[in-house]
């Protein structure tokens, strides 16, 4: 992979550059801060140009408040707020100046990602008001829901303002269990980094590890052997398969289609059993490493036969879902996300594609073996819960076809190459995870250890877009709408 060449810019030029990028049809992807070799805070903005197979990276060193670009591209607002919370960067004209990662009562003695934060100090936390707007109308009720919720559900608090069943306003409060995953990479070696990346979000562990390894490989200028590239694509599609099957089981639970829930989770279990038989890990852990794979895999004819048998049963299951009126009635017109809002707020993956935003990193910025595979990218325009389900249905079928194609192309050869990034190197890696675009940016210190690892997860993007589908909806549809997004809190909070 070819190392990146970041473009140095003046902070004052950010609004002009972002505006020009959008007019060209480009797309800002994410932004982050880090301390460079001079121990100065440096900001990075990663974007893609239309029709381009690569990415552009801008870097700037602030010497005061940085002009906010959130009014130009709202999707960048959360990244600015994250940099403010964790690095103490100030953004002039930020339209949402409230904290994002740090809760209102947090009293850090210094920004948590700065060198001044005392090692091992538990962050002081004081009781504090949320700072939500007052409700003057007595007919409007406020309902705080969470952070402890029913069933085995991740921690988050949702504030509803509603009249009867009609939701007027919705405010999600995330980051109750922020684990500081990016901080944990600092000073560590590559083996530890892969293990940590696999554990950022358990249901997307392979995609996280793959994106991290590809960032390291770009930093090292390393060429991964063809067999390893094809096996990586196979494993990525196996992860997509079990994630999407779990999605349908959970979605059926929210529409009270209990037989559909049970069958979806049974099909998910069969997919995980295939993973376990092939790799020894139902969640596909411990396989990828910088330069290739840790060990070779021997799919054999059994894998092709198992996938075809599963594919036939999944097709029957999907057909029954699409012919269950009680299920469809709850999905159609629920949680509509327009293409404009999806673009502006940075929605990604099946969520964006269900709203007519035709983006997929496997096709647009090919990695692993995807450039040699016949990839179908399903797109819908309705933007509702049904469209989001239909996109995943089509992606499941496409994944089965891709995996069979990979098995036909799979030949012998090495499964790993030497991968040793030089001191001070940096790289960018990406993957189209089951939930959407996933990025890792890595920076190496002078001693060869990891100096900074930035994780841009798809759930961070989709949680940003989700509230726009809740406002002006109704309470009875909320659980269905949330399930149709396939969000994870761990992937967002990191």
C-alpha beads as a LAMMPS data file, in Angstrom:
LAMMPS data file: protein, C-alpha beads

494 atoms
493 bonds

1 atom types
1 bond types

-500.0 500.0 xlo xhi
-500.0 500.0 ylo yhi
-500.0 500.0 zlo zhi

Masses

1 110.0

Atoms # bond

1 1 1 0.000 0.000 0.000
2 1 1 1.174 3.535 -0.789
3 1 1 1.774 5.748 2.293
4 1 1 -0.401 8.844 2.668
5 1 1 0.892 12.334 2.013
6 1 1 -1.110 14.732 4.220
7 1 1 -1.587 18.278 2.955
8 1 1 -0.626 21.020 5.405
9 1 1 -3.163 23.834 5.581
10 1 1 -3.848 26.905 7.704
11 1 1 -6.753 26.435 10.151
12 1 1 -8.445 29.584 8.825
13 1 1 -8.773 27.912 5.407
14 1 1 -10.794 24.945 6.675
15 1 1 -14.255 26.388 5.879
16 1 1 -13.183 27.279 2.339
17 1 1 -11.669 23.841 1.702
18 1 1 -14.643 21.922 3.099
19 1 1 -17.093 24.063 1.121
20 1 1 -15.146 23.507 -2.107
21 1 1 -14.967 19.758 -1.419
22 1 1 -18.737 19.560 -1.033
23 1 1 -19.342 21.532 -4.219
24 1 1 -17.161 19.015 -6.090
25 1 1 -19.278 16.182 -4.726
26 1 1 -16.647 15.095 -2.193
27 1 1 -17.374 13.742 1.275
28 1 1 -15.685 14.572 4.596
29 1 1 -15.194 11.272 6.417
30 1 1 -13.914 12.129 9.891
31 1 1 -11.584 14.362 11.872
32 1 1 -9.344 13.833 14.886
33 1 1 -6.548 15.337 16.940
34 1 1 -3.195 13.960 18.071
35 1 1 0.105 15.141 19.522
36 1 1 2.768 15.103 16.828
37 1 1 6.513 14.530 17.224
38 1 1 6.929 18.148 18.339
39 1 1 4.342 17.479 21.096
40 1 1 1.984 19.970 19.515
41 1 1 -1.688 19.258 18.947
42 1 1 -2.353 18.637 15.285
43 1 1 -5.757 18.245 13.664
44 1 1 -6.437 15.847 10.821
45 1 1 -9.385 15.914 8.425
46 1 1 -9.937 12.873 6.182
47 1 1 -12.115 13.171 3.077
48 1 1 -12.803 11.418 -0.209
49 1 1 -13.021 13.021 -3.622
50 1 1 -15.760 12.008 -6.100
51 1 1 -14.672 9.207 -8.381
52 1 1 -11.308 8.936 -6.660
53 1 1 -9.957 5.654 -5.322
54 1 1 -7.923 7.295 -2.580
55 1 1 -8.405 9.734 0.266
56 1 1 -7.144 13.207 0.990
57 1 1 -5.908 14.216 4.430
58 1 1 -5.553 17.801 5.634
59 1 1 -3.482 18.639 8.671
60 1 1 -3.246 21.864 10.604
61 1 1 -1.727 23.045 13.877
62 1 1 -4.041 25.372 15.810
63 1 1 -2.601 28.414 17.561
64 1 1 -5.993 29.503 18.906
65 1 1 -9.678 28.729 18.274
66 1 1 -10.190 26.773 15.053
67 1 1 -13.053 27.820 12.743
68 1 1 -15.874 25.328 13.076
69 1 1 -17.060 23.687 9.853
70 1 1 -20.133 22.087 11.472
71 1 1 -22.465 24.624 9.838
72 1 1 -21.032 23.651 6.448
73 1 1 -21.007 19.900 7.106
74 1 1 -23.067 18.958 10.190
75 1 1 -21.553 15.457 10.307
76 1 1 -18.280 17.005 11.494
77 1 1 -19.912 18.530 14.590
78 1 1 -19.460 15.430 16.737
79 1 1 -15.781 15.173 15.767
80 1 1 -15.207 18.785 16.779
81 1 1 -16.970 18.228 20.090
82 1 1 -14.966 15.049 20.671
83 1 1 -11.710 16.934 20.070
84 1 1 -12.860 19.650 22.466
85 1 1 -13.698 17.145 25.209
86 1 1 -10.620 14.942 24.893
87 1 1 -7.899 17.339 23.695
88 1 1 -9.151 20.741 24.799
89 1 1 -9.288 22.128 21.238
90 1 1 -11.514 25.199 20.917
91 1 1 -13.735 25.667 17.855
92 1 1 -15.057 29.137 17.043
93 1 1 -18.702 29.215 16.006
94 1 1 -19.475 25.622 17.004
95 1 1 -23.308 25.413 16.782
96 1 1 -23.506 22.629 19.410
97 1 1 -21.090 23.705 22.149
98 1 1 -22.340 21.136 24.685
99 1 1 -20.090 18.321 25.761
100 1 1 -20.316 15.054 23.855
101 1 1 -18.030 12.401 25.365
102 1 1 -17.709 13.966 28.820
103 1 1 -20.947 14.135 30.763
104 1 1 -21.999 17.490 32.303
105 1 1 -20.771 16.512 35.775
106 1 1 -17.280 15.408 34.672
107 1 1 -14.517 17.590 36.143
108 1 1 -11.249 16.475 34.517
109 1 1 -8.139 18.304 35.798
110 1 1 -6.885 18.363 32.197
111 1 1 -8.166 17.098 28.827
112 1 1 -8.152 13.275 29.111
113 1 1 -5.980 12.721 26.011
114 1 1 -3.416 15.370 26.967
115 1 1 -0.017 14.691 28.521
116 1 1 -1.068 16.758 31.531
117 1 1 -3.760 14.340 32.654
118 1 1 -2.483 12.482 35.775
119 1 1 -1.890 8.803 35.022
120 1 1 -4.260 6.500 36.853
121 1 1 -6.511 9.275 38.118
122 1 1 -10.204 8.429 38.111
123 1 1 -12.060 11.374 36.621
124 1 1 -13.939 13.398 39.256
125 1 1 -17.688 13.407 38.679
126 1 1 -20.197 15.704 40.360
127 1 1 -24.011 15.665 40.174
128 1 1 -25.032 18.106 37.477
129 1 1 -28.104 19.112 35.486
130 1 1 -28.253 17.896 31.896
131 1 1 -28.774 21.369 30.491
132 1 1 -31.843 20.373 28.485
133 1 1 -34.323 23.080 27.429
134 1 1 -37.218 23.816 29.734
135 1 1 -40.685 22.633 28.725
136 1 1 -43.234 25.416 29.161
137 1 1 -46.323 23.621 27.856
138 1 1 -47.986 21.504 30.552
139 1 1 -49.305 19.076 27.933
140 1 1 -45.759 18.044 26.996
141 1 1 -44.355 15.247 29.116
142 1 1 -40.691 14.369 29.605
143 1 1 -39.585 10.754 29.878
144 1 1 -35.970 9.843 30.780
145 1 1 -35.334 6.233 29.722
146 1 1 -32.102 4.513 30.807
147 1 1 -29.156 4.290 31.167
148 1 1 -30.119 0.868 32.591
149 1 1 -32.594 -0.670 30.168
150 1 1 -34.474 -3.969 30.018
151 1 1 -32.907 -7.158 28.633
152 1 1 -29.214 -7.386 27.756
153 1 1 -28.937 -3.895 26.264
154 1 1 -26.007 -1.494 26.290
155 1 1 -26.106 1.545 28.571
156 1 1 -27.568 4.762 27.171
157 1 1 -30.098 7.320 28.318
158 1 1 -32.792 8.711 26.048
159 1 1 -34.880 11.769 26.916
160 1 1 -38.268 11.941 25.195
161 1 1 -40.502 15.017 25.118
162 1 1 -43.928 13.887 23.952
163 1 1 -47.654 14.532 23.879
164 1 1 -49.723 11.373 24.062
165 1 1 -47.761 9.046 21.744
166 1 1 -46.311 11.842 19.610
167 1 1 -42.566 12.478 20.114
168 1 1 -41.773 16.176 19.812
169 1 1 -38.102 15.991 20.720
170 1 1 -35.582 13.234 21.439
171 1 1 -32.171 13.570 23.071
172 1 1 -29.799 10.576 23.347
173 1 1 -27.077 10.649 26.005
174 1 1 -24.366 8.140 25.155
175 1 1 -20.817 7.578 26.468
176 1 1 -21.856 6.180 29.859
177 1 1 -19.211 3.479 29.501
178 1 1 -16.551 5.212 27.459
179 1 1 -13.552 2.884 27.745
180 1 1 -10.860 5.148 26.364
181 1 1 -9.955 2.551 23.730
182 1 1 -7.926 4.988 21.646
183 1 1 -5.856 5.922 24.691
184 1 1 -5.151 2.242 25.387
185 1 1 -3.211 1.881 22.125
186 1 1 -0.594 4.461 23.108
187 1 1 2.875 3.068 23.730
188 1 1 1.859 -0.443 22.686
189 1 1 3.194 -2.790 20.022
190 1 1 1.440 -4.190 16.962
191 1 1 0.363 -7.532 18.446
192 1 1 -1.341 -5.799 21.348
193 1 1 -2.898 -3.313 18.913
194 1 1 -4.578 -6.044 16.875
195 1 1 -5.949 -7.720 20.002
196 1 1 -7.291 -4.402 21.261
197 1 1 -8.867 -3.508 17.907
198 1 1 -10.750 -6.823 17.905
199 1 1 -12.337 -5.847 21.215
200 1 1 -13.548 -2.342 20.404
201 1 1 -16.892 -3.789 19.315
202 1 1 -17.278 -7.549 19.686
203 1 1 -19.789 -7.975 16.862
204 1 1 -17.444 -6.208 14.427
205 1 1 -14.132 -7.509 15.737
206 1 1 -12.775 -8.775 12.429
207 1 1 -13.586 -5.545 10.597
208 1 1 -11.874 -3.487 13.307
209 1 1 -8.777 -5.681 13.264
210 1 1 -8.697 -5.620 9.466
211 1 1 -8.923 -1.818 9.258
212 1 1 -6.201 -1.483 11.910
213 1 1 -3.899 -3.914 10.084
214 1 1 -4.451 -2.176 6.754
215 1 1 -3.515 1.152 8.361
216 1 1 -0.304 -0.434 9.664
217 1 1 0.391 -1.954 6.243
218 1 1 -0.005 1.428 4.583
219 1 1 2.412 2.943 7.100
220 1 1 4.924 0.182 6.333
221 1 1 4.390 0.117 2.556
222 1 1 3.773 -3.612 2.909
223 1 1 2.258 -5.875 0.197
224 1 1 -0.069 -8.590 1.533
225 1 1 0.025 -11.931 -0.376
226 1 1 -2.966 -12.644 -2.678
227 1 1 -4.151 -15.718 -0.732
228 1 1 -4.302 -13.695 2.483
229 1 1 -6.226 -10.912 0.716
230 1 1 -8.856 -13.364 -0.513
231 1 1 -9.176 -15.069 2.839
232 1 1 -9.564 -11.644 4.481
233 1 1 -12.478 -10.854 2.148
234 1 1 -14.033 -14.233 2.900
235 1 1 -13.826 -13.624 6.642
236 1 1 -15.222 -10.111 6.276
237 1 1 -18.277 -11.481 4.452
238 1 1 -18.761 -14.185 7.087
239 1 1 -18.844 -11.414 9.696
240 1 1 -21.381 -9.477 7.618
241 1 1 -23.536 -12.599 7.312
242 1 1 -23.940 -13.380 11.003
243 1 1 -24.401 -9.690 11.860
244 1 1 -27.225 -9.261 9.366
245 1 1 -28.952 -12.466 10.483
246 1 1 -28.810 -11.278 14.085
247 1 1 -30.267 -7.974 12.895
248 1 1 -33.360 -9.697 11.518
249 1 1 -33.887 -11.727 14.668
250 1 1 -33.743 -8.558 16.764
251 1 1 -35.953 -6.600 14.353
252 1 1 -38.595 -9.346 14.516
253 1 1 -38.477 -9.145 18.289
254 1 1 -39.468 -5.474 18.166
255 1 1 -42.361 -6.134 15.772
256 1 1 -43.470 -9.049 18.047
257 1 1 -42.938 -11.584 15.258
258 1 1 -41.706 -14.240 17.680
259 1 1 -41.300 -17.091 15.213
260 1 1 -39.319 -14.749 12.952
261 1 1 -37.136 -13.782 15.907
262 1 1 -36.415 -17.402 16.797
263 1 1 -35.640 -18.413 13.225
264 1 1 -33.419 -15.391 12.599
265 1 1 -31.344 -16.155 15.675
266 1 1 -31.157 -19.835 14.728
267 1 1 -29.813 -18.887 11.295
268 1 1 -27.329 -16.564 13.007
269 1 1 -26.201 -19.465 15.170
270 1 1 -25.666 -21.651 12.099
271 1 1 -23.514 -18.909 10.554
272 1 1 -21.436 -18.680 13.736
273 1 1 -20.991 -22.441 13.774
274 1 1 -19.574 -22.219 10.252
275 1 1 -17.178 -19.533 11.529
276 1 1 -16.129 -21.765 14.415
277 1 1 -15.531 -24.804 12.211
278 1 1 -13.469 -22.808 9.707
279 1 1 -11.399 -20.714 12.105
280 1 1 -11.859 -21.964 15.669
281 1 1 -13.545 -18.665 16.599
282 1 1 -17.262 -17.988 16.261
283 1 1 -16.461 -14.251 16.240
284 1 1 -13.472 -14.627 13.855
285 1 1 -10.879 -13.449 16.373
286 1 1 -7.161 -14.143 16.397
287 1 1 -6.827 -14.464 12.622
288 1 1 -5.618 -11.236 11.033
289 1 1 -2.268 -9.564 11.643
290 1 1 -0.272 -6.813 9.908
291 1 1 1.059 -8.346 6.705
292 1 1 -1.608 -11.026 6.321
293 1 1 -3.022 -13.755 8.532
294 1 1 -1.711 -15.492 11.645
295 1 1 -2.391 -18.923 10.172
296 1 1 -3.705 -20.478 6.991
297 1 1 -7.278 -21.677 6.612
298 1 1 -8.427 -24.720 4.670
299 1 1 -12.047 -24.154 3.621
300 1 1 -12.510 -27.366 1.605
301 1 1 -15.716 -28.373 -0.169
302 1 1 -17.625 -28.526 3.130
303 1 1 -17.641 -24.723 3.399
304 1 1 -19.185 -24.213 -0.026
305 1 1 -21.821 -26.846 0.716
306 1 1 -22.601 -25.399 4.148
307 1 1 -22.966 -21.905 2.728
308 1 1 -25.325 -23.089 -0.016
309 1 1 -27.490 -24.959 2.477
310 1 1 -27.641 -21.887 4.701
311 1 1 -28.323 -19.652 1.724
312 1 1 -31.385 -21.689 0.741
313 1 1 -32.834 -21.495 4.259
314 1 1 -32.086 -17.773 4.551
315 1 1 -33.879 -17.142 1.234
316 1 1 -36.991 -18.905 2.556
317 1 1 -36.781 -16.950 5.803
318 1 1 -36.463 -13.599 4.039
319 1 1 -39.357 -14.460 1.746
320 1 1 -41.579 -15.207 4.745
321 1 1 -40.602 -11.904 6.357
322 1 1 -41.505 -10.025 3.197
323 1 1 -44.909 -11.702 3.199
324 1 1 -45.795 -11.148 6.858
325 1 1 -48.224 -8.239 6.809
326 1 1 -48.096 -7.611 10.554
327 1 1 -44.304 -7.266 10.324
328 1 1 -44.308 -5.048 7.234
329 1 1 -47.001 -2.765 8.637
330 1 1 -44.685 -1.839 11.505
331 1 1 -41.692 -1.186 9.207
332 1 1 -43.134 0.760 6.305
333 1 1 -42.962 4.571 6.762
334 1 1 -41.311 4.121 10.186
335 1 1 -38.230 6.231 10.948
336 1 1 -37.795 7.867 7.544
337 1 1 -34.299 9.237 6.923
338 1 1 -34.093 11.423 3.813
339 1 1 -31.106 11.325 1.480
340 1 1 -30.271 14.942 2.314
341 1 1 -30.200 14.327 6.067
342 1 1 -28.274 11.078 5.579
343 1 1 -25.623 12.974 3.609
344 1 1 -25.442 15.988 5.910
345 1 1 -25.294 13.978 9.136
346 1 1 -22.811 11.409 7.836
347 1 1 -24.964 8.257 7.859
348 1 1 -23.134 5.225 6.568
349 1 1 -23.535 1.591 5.533
350 1 1 -26.999 0.056 5.075
351 1 1 -28.525 3.122 6.757
352 1 1 -27.207 5.478 4.072
353 1 1 -27.857 3.063 1.222
354 1 1 -31.495 2.632 2.320
355 1 1 -31.868 6.412 1.888
356 1 1 -30.450 6.445 -1.633
357 1 1 -26.832 7.294 -0.733
358 1 1 -24.845 4.927 -2.943
359 1 1 -21.571 4.454 -1.033
360 1 1 -19.633 1.301 -0.204
361 1 1 -15.902 1.216 0.604
362 1 1 -15.526 -2.254 -0.903
363 1 1 -16.399 -0.838 -4.314
364 1 1 -15.423 2.842 -4.020
365 1 1 -12.061 2.311 -2.283
366 1 1 -11.302 -1.396 -2.806
367 1 1 -9.213 -3.245 -0.210
368 1 1 -8.363 -6.890 0.444
369 1 1 -9.531 -8.767 -2.705
370 1 1 -12.650 -6.718 -3.437
371 1 1 -11.254 -5.112 -6.583
372 1 1 -11.384 -8.560 -8.232
373 1 1 -14.856 -9.522 -7.019
374 1 1 -18.268 -8.913 -8.686
375 1 1 -19.717 -6.711 -5.966
376 1 1 -23.389 -5.762 -5.968
377 1 1 -24.298 -2.738 -3.825
378 1 1 -28.047 -2.679 -3.098
379 1 1 -29.602 0.781 -2.727
380 1 1 -33.150 1.796 -1.770
381 1 1 -34.714 5.258 -1.672
382 1 1 -37.605 5.070 0.815
383 1 1 -35.303 5.615 3.799
384 1 1 -37.667 3.876 6.233
385 1 1 -37.238 0.829 8.460
386 1 1 -38.445 -1.458 5.676
387 1 1 -35.871 -0.078 3.224
388 1 1 -33.122 -0.594 5.814
389 1 1 -34.221 -4.223 6.192
390 1 1 -34.421 -4.716 2.420
391 1 1 -30.874 -3.449 1.931
392 1 1 -29.598 -5.983 4.443
393 1 1 -31.614 -8.756 2.800
394 1 1 -29.961 -7.996 -0.521
395 1 1 -26.539 -7.720 1.109
396 1 1 -26.910 -11.179 2.643
397 1 1 -27.588 -12.679 -0.769
398 1 1 -24.693 -10.730 -2.281
399 1 1 -22.371 -11.959 0.493
400 1 1 -23.212 -15.587 -0.270
401 1 1 -22.320 -14.979 -3.915
402 1 1 -19.061 -13.218 -3.028
403 1 1 -17.975 -15.999 -0.696
404 1 1 -18.583 -18.676 -3.317
405 1 1 -16.616 -16.621 -5.843
406 1 1 -13.718 -16.263 -3.398
407 1 1 -13.641 -20.018 -2.830
408 1 1 -13.349 -20.559 -6.594
409 1 1 -10.462 -18.060 -6.834
410 1 1 -8.634 -19.307 -3.766
411 1 1 -5.266 -20.803 -4.650
412 1 1 -2.035 -21.580 -2.827
413 1 1 0.740 -19.294 -1.681
414 1 1 1.997 -17.535 1.444
415 1 1 -0.431 -15.994 3.901
416 1 1 1.761 -13.272 5.402
417 1 1 4.555 -10.827 4.568
418 1 1 6.954 -8.880 6.759
419 1 1 5.363 -5.673 7.991
420 1 1 7.551 -3.298 9.997
421 1 1 6.499 0.368 9.902
422 1 1 9.468 2.744 10.282
423 1 1 9.585 5.107 13.280
424 1 1 7.349 8.133 12.783
425 1 1 5.296 6.480 10.028
426 1 1 1.540 6.866 9.728
427 1 1 -1.207 5.131 7.814
428 1 1 -4.925 4.979 7.127
429 1 1 -6.951 1.783 6.916
430 1 1 -10.614 1.192 6.158
431 1 1 -13.261 -1.486 5.830
432 1 1 -16.945 -1.615 4.983
433 1 1 -18.098 -3.295 8.171
434 1 1 -21.625 -4.755 8.505
435 1 1 -22.764 -1.383 9.892
436 1 1 -20.877 0.830 7.455
437 1 1 -17.618 2.692 6.905
438 1 1 -14.933 1.935 9.493
439 1 1 -11.591 3.782 9.558
440 1 1 -8.381 3.507 11.560
441 1 1 -5.646 6.146 11.462
442 1 1 -2.360 5.095 13.081
443 1 1 0.736 7.100 14.024
444 1 1 4.010 5.579 15.201
445 1 1 6.447 7.120 17.672
446 1 1 10.208 7.372 17.261
447 1 1 10.673 4.133 19.221
448 1 1 8.318 2.218 16.904
449 1 1 5.432 2.013 19.379
450 1 1 1.945 3.228 18.601
451 1 1 1.673 6.944 19.347
452 1 1 -1.940 7.535 18.305
453 1 1 -4.749 5.364 16.967
454 1 1 -7.968 7.029 15.859
455 1 1 -11.078 4.886 15.370
456 1 1 -13.917 6.186 13.209
457 1 1 -16.710 3.657 13.754
458 1 1 -19.939 3.403 11.743
459 1 1 -22.148 3.535 14.844
460 1 1 -20.570 6.887 15.809
461 1 1 -21.832 8.198 12.456
462 1 1 -25.238 6.532 12.535
463 1 1 -26.030 7.565 16.124
464 1 1 -25.495 11.122 14.893
465 1 1 -28.149 10.639 12.178
466 1 1 -30.622 8.532 14.160
467 1 1 -32.380 11.304 16.194
468 1 1 -33.550 12.946 12.966
469 1 1 -35.813 9.914 12.400
470 1 1 -37.247 10.050 15.942
471 1 1 -38.412 13.670 16.085
472 1 1 -42.072 13.876 15.045
473 1 1 -42.527 10.098 15.249
474 1 1 -44.471 8.105 17.858
475 1 1 -43.546 6.193 20.989
476 1 1 -44.947 2.865 19.786
477 1 1 -42.538 2.825 16.816
478 1 1 -39.403 3.864 18.700
479 1 1 -38.043 0.382 19.501
480 1 1 -38.639 -0.739 15.917
481 1 1 -36.912 2.324 14.537
482 1 1 -33.863 1.878 16.781
483 1 1 -33.622 -1.825 15.873
484 1 1 -33.844 -0.985 12.161
485 1 1 -30.669 1.095 12.481
486 1 1 -28.643 -1.824 13.879
487 1 1 -26.721 0.504 16.188
488 1 1 -24.186 -0.487 18.824
489 1 1 -23.326 1.674 21.815
490 1 1 -19.886 0.072 22.268
491 1 1 -18.965 0.898 18.699
492 1 1 -19.946 4.522 19.262
493 1 1 -18.575 5.050 22.755
494 1 1 -15.287 3.209 22.269

Bonds

1 1 1 2
2 1 2 3
3 1 3 4
4 1 4 5
5 1 5 6
6 1 6 7
7 1 7 8
8 1 8 9
9 1 9 10
10 1 10 11
11 1 11 12
12 1 12 13
13 1 13 14
14 1 14 15
15 1 15 16
16 1 16 17
17 1 17 18
18 1 18 19
19 1 19 20
20 1 20 21
21 1 21 22
22 1 22 23
23 1 23 24
24 1 24 25
25 1 25 26
26 1 26 27
27 1 27 28
28 1 28 29
29 1 29 30
30 1 30 31
31 1 31 32
32 1 32 33
33 1 33 34
34 1 34 35
35 1 35 36
36 1 36 37
37 1 37 38
38 1 38 39
39 1 39 40
40 1 40 41
41 1 41 42
42 1 42 43
43 1 43 44
44 1 44 45
45 1 45 46
46 1 46 47
47 1 47 48
48 1 48 49
49 1 49 50
50 1 50 51
51 1 51 52
52 1 52 53
53 1 53 54
54 1 54 55
55 1 55 56
56 1 56 57
57 1 57 58
58 1 58 59
59 1 59 60
60 1 60 61
61 1 61 62
62 1 62 63
63 1 63 64
64 1 64 65
65 1 65 66
66 1 66 67
67 1 67 68
68 1 68 69
69 1 69 70
70 1 70 71
71 1 71 72
72 1 72 73
73 1 73 74
74 1 74 75
75 1 75 76
76 1 76 77
77 1 77 78
78 1 78 79
79 1 79 80
80 1 80 81
81 1 81 82
82 1 82 83
83 1 83 84
84 1 84 85
85 1 85 86
86 1 86 87
87 1 87 88
88 1 88 89
89 1 89 90
90 1 90 91
91 1 91 92
92 1 92 93
93 1 93 94
94 1 94 95
95 1 95 96
96 1 96 97
97 1 97 98
98 1 98 99
99 1 99 100
100 1 100 101
101 1 101 102
102 1 102 103
103 1 103 104
104 1 104 105
105 1 105 106
106 1 106 107
107 1 107 108
108 1 108 109
109 1 109 110
110 1 110 111
111 1 111 112
112 1 112 113
113 1 113 114
114 1 114 115
115 1 115 116
116 1 116 117
117 1 117 118
118 1 118 119
119 1 119 120
120 1 120 121
121 1 121 122
122 1 122 123
123 1 123 124
124 1 124 125
125 1 125 126
126 1 126 127
127 1 127 128
128 1 128 129
129 1 129 130
130 1 130 131
131 1 131 132
132 1 132 133
133 1 133 134
134 1 134 135
135 1 135 136
136 1 136 137
137 1 137 138
138 1 138 139
139 1 139 140
140 1 140 141
141 1 141 142
142 1 142 143
143 1 143 144
144 1 144 145
145 1 145 146
146 1 146 147
147 1 147 148
148 1 148 149
149 1 149 150
150 1 150 151
151 1 151 152
152 1 152 153
153 1 153 154
154 1 154 155
155 1 155 156
156 1 156 157
157 1 157 158
158 1 158 159
159 1 159 160
160 1 160 161
161 1 161 162
162 1 162 163
163 1 163 164
164 1 164 165
165 1 165 166
166 1 166 167
167 1 167 168
168 1 168 169
169 1 169 170
170 1 170 171
171 1 171 172
172 1 172 173
173 1 173 174
174 1 174 175
175 1 175 176
176 1 176 177
177 1 177 178
178 1 178 179
179 1 179 180
180 1 180 181
181 1 181 182
182 1 182 183
183 1 183 184
184 1 184 185
185 1 185 186
186 1 186 187
187 1 187 188
188 1 188 189
189 1 189 190
190 1 190 191
191 1 191 192
192 1 192 193
193 1 193 194
194 1 194 195
195 1 195 196
196 1 196 197
197 1 197 198
198 1 198 199
199 1 199 200
200 1 200 201
201 1 201 202
202 1 202 203
203 1 203 204
204 1 204 205
205 1 205 206
206 1 206 207
207 1 207 208
208 1 208 209
209 1 209 210
210 1 210 211
211 1 211 212
212 1 212 213
213 1 213 214
214 1 214 215
215 1 215 216
216 1 216 217
217 1 217 218
218 1 218 219
219 1 219 220
220 1 220 221
221 1 221 222
222 1 222 223
223 1 223 224
224 1 224 225
225 1 225 226
226 1 226 227
227 1 227 228
228 1 228 229
229 1 229 230
230 1 230 231
231 1 231 232
232 1 232 233
233 1 233 234
234 1 234 235
235 1 235 236
236 1 236 237
237 1 237 238
238 1 238 239
239 1 239 240
240 1 240 241
241 1 241 242
242 1 242 243
243 1 243 244
244 1 244 245
245 1 245 246
246 1 246 247
247 1 247 248
248 1 248 249
249 1 249 250
250 1 250 251
251 1 251 252
252 1 252 253
253 1 253 254
254 1 254 255
255 1 255 256
256 1 256 257
257 1 257 258
258 1 258 259
259 1 259 260
260 1 260 261
261 1 261 262
262 1 262 263
263 1 263 264
264 1 264 265
265 1 265 266
266 1 266 267
267 1 267 268
268 1 268 269
269 1 269 270
270 1 270 271
271 1 271 272
272 1 272 273
273 1 273 274
274 1 274 275
275 1 275 276
276 1 276 277
277 1 277 278
278 1 278 279
279 1 279 280
280 1 280 281
281 1 281 282
282 1 282 283
283 1 283 284
284 1 284 285
285 1 285 286
286 1 286 287
287 1 287 288
288 1 288 289
289 1 289 290
290 1 290 291
291 1 291 292
292 1 292 293
293 1 293 294
294 1 294 295
295 1 295 296
296 1 296 297
297 1 297 298
298 1 298 299
299 1 299 300
300 1 300 301
301 1 301 302
302 1 302 303
303 1 303 304
304 1 304 305
305 1 305 306
306 1 306 307
307 1 307 308
308 1 308 309
309 1 309 310
310 1 310 311
311 1 311 312
312 1 312 313
313 1 313 314
314 1 314 315
315 1 315 316
316 1 316 317
317 1 317 318
318 1 318 319
319 1 319 320
320 1 320 321
321 1 321 322
322 1 322 323
323 1 323 324
324 1 324 325
325 1 325 326
326 1 326 327
327 1 327 328
328 1 328 329
329 1 329 330
330 1 330 331
331 1 331 332
332 1 332 333
333 1 333 334
334 1 334 335
335 1 335 336
336 1 336 337
337 1 337 338
338 1 338 339
339 1 339 340
340 1 340 341
341 1 341 342
342 1 342 343
343 1 343 344
344 1 344 345
345 1 345 346
346 1 346 347
347 1 347 348
348 1 348 349
349 1 349 350
350 1 350 351
351 1 351 352
352 1 352 353
353 1 353 354
354 1 354 355
355 1 355 356
356 1 356 357
357 1 357 358
358 1 358 359
359 1 359 360
360 1 360 361
361 1 361 362
362 1 362 363
363 1 363 364
364 1 364 365
365 1 365 366
366 1 366 367
367 1 367 368
368 1 368 369
369 1 369 370
370 1 370 371
371 1 371 372
372 1 372 373
373 1 373 374
374 1 374 375
375 1 375 376
376 1 376 377
377 1 377 378
378 1 378 379
379 1 379 380
380 1 380 381
381 1 381 382
382 1 382 383
383 1 383 384
384 1 384 385
385 1 385 386
386 1 386 387
387 1 387 388
388 1 388 389
389 1 389 390
390 1 390 391
391 1 391 392
392 1 392 393
393 1 393 394
394 1 394 395
395 1 395 396
396 1 396 397
397 1 397 398
398 1 398 399
399 1 399 400
400 1 400 401
401 1 401 402
402 1 402 403
403 1 403 404
404 1 404 405
405 1 405 406
406 1 406 407
407 1 407 408
408 1 408 409
409 1 409 410
410 1 410 411
411 1 411 412
412 1 412 413
413 1 413 414
414 1 414 415
415 1 415 416
416 1 416 417
417 1 417 418
418 1 418 419
419 1 419 420
420 1 420 421
421 1 421 422
422 1 422 423
423 1 423 424
424 1 424 425
425 1 425 426
426 1 426 427
427 1 427 428
428 1 428 429
429 1 429 430
430 1 430 431
431 1 431 432
432 1 432 433
433 1 433 434
434 1 434 435
435 1 435 436
436 1 436 437
437 1 437 438
438 1 438 439
439 1 439 440
440 1 440 441
441 1 441 442
442 1 442 443
443 1 443 444
444 1 444 445
445 1 445 446
446 1 446 447
447 1 447 448
448 1 448 449
449 1 449 450
450 1 450 451
451 1 451 452
452 1 452 453
453 1 453 454
454 1 454 455
455 1 455 456
456 1 456 457
457 1 457 458
458 1 458 459
459 1 459 460
460 1 460 461
461 1 461 462
462 1 462 463
463 1 463 464
464 1 464 465
465 1 465 466
466 1 466 467
467 1 467 468
468 1 468 469
469 1 469 470
470 1 470 471
471 1 471 472
472 1 472 473
473 1 473 474
474 1 474 475
475 1 475 476
476 1 476 477
477 1 477 478
478 1 478 479
479 1 479 480
480 1 480 481
481 1 481 482
482 1 482 483
483 1 483 484
484 1 484 485
485 1 485 486
486 1 486 487
487 1 487 488
488 1 488 489
489 1 489 490
490 1 490 491
491 1 491 492
492 1 492 493
493 1 493 494
